[in-house]
């Protein structure tokens, strides 16, 4: 990513009037327009058909597509014009954050588990009579 480029997250709804293959090809054409404007695709999201919470342009469903890109802010208006087509029901373009990938959970090895068990086993067992005697001393009975 170049210093002059800003990271943007783009999410948009494609009309359900199109098939899934047409929606995927439209998504690819939008990414190509972003790259044509000098952008760099950082992360690509998948396309999924979603039921909308409320109708948008009288549509109750739509294909949700998203991706993360780095683009010069001067070329942003050129890219926005590509999103303002009849296929797109609604879009949002926001400043994105490139977060580091989360490390997967790493379970303890057997030697670490054995060390914990050995430490638990080596503690001396207390006698109940000794505990009662100490409690009586503390409480003054």
Secondary structure, 3 states (H helix, E strand, C coil): CCCCEEEEEEEEEEECCCCHHHHHHHHHHHHHHHHHCCCEEEEECCCEEEEEEEEECCEEEEEEEEEEEEEEHHHHHHHHHHHCCCCEEEEEEEECCCCCCCCCCCCCCHHHHHHHHHHHHCCCCCCHHHHHHHHHHHHCC
